């Protein structure tokens, strides 16, 4: 009878544990630095969204303490801190790693690249995720796509940009592969985290800047100093963000915990894209009240920038094998996707008055 009771008790516990997930969920209390100020819409708030989702779906077993940029780790050093185990995880834009991981901007943003839903299709179903895990896995980092925005603006400028000669000698904050293109165009490029841009622009250390979408840039005050906001965002047709986890830590997690991370980040990716798309129009419509002009980059300039972009991409691909593999994967997917993209969607100006 005693053995029967023991067996019954064990069976009951097993059923309860399967139902509640108690046996398969790790108890996590991580300090997670955010590369972006948390008050920035559809950008800085994403880290908090994924933290709340993980806490709720895990019944409180998974909890992040989100740190503002620089309070725990400088934004540009976040991947290094995850790699060496100083922190378990961080929320970042992987393009900041370009100096050490040449292929990283392809996972974050690239000039004349895919649209955001095209990028997510490549990431989830076109081999992008596997390539990201391979490239970063070599650095003891596991990346999880955990946010995406649509195109950025082409930048905020103090003066009008009419031709390529206006870029020659221009002091501008630019990031990623777009920065390489601007350098080839003759600009003097500086990479600054978002929290440092306004001060540099206000003091004249830079003449212009790109950073994000109008709603984010307005929050940072760029419209108070630079009155020309240019479109389209040729240099970042998508902007992807990742939750990066120390690979040794990730490999040690239970499968159910990993599934919760993937599920929460997939939800955050959709929510960040949706929010980013929803809030830009009102900001742009308010430009005139602030003396800001929304301008289009002349088409002939876009074509010249595309030519310079092709040169940059070819140079990078020849210099780094990881870059070449990821770039070729994206190009192949984009060509295949065009079969659908070119037929399925209405022209963007269709039906507009």
Secondary structure by P-SEA (a helix, b strand, c coil): caaaaaaaaaaaaaaaaaaaccccccccccbbbbccccccccccaaaaaaaaaaaaaaccccccccccccccccccaaaaaaaacccccccccccccccccccccccccccccccaaaaaaaacccaaaaaaaaaaaaacbbbcccccccccccccccccccccccccccbbbbccaaaaaaaaaccbbbbbcccccaaaaaaccccccccccaaaaaaacccccccbbbcccccccbbbbbbcccaaaaaaccaaaaaaaaaaaaaaaaaaaaaaaccaaaaaaacccccbbbbcccaaaaaaaaaaaaaaaaaaaaacaaaaaaaaaaaaaaaaacccccccccccccccc
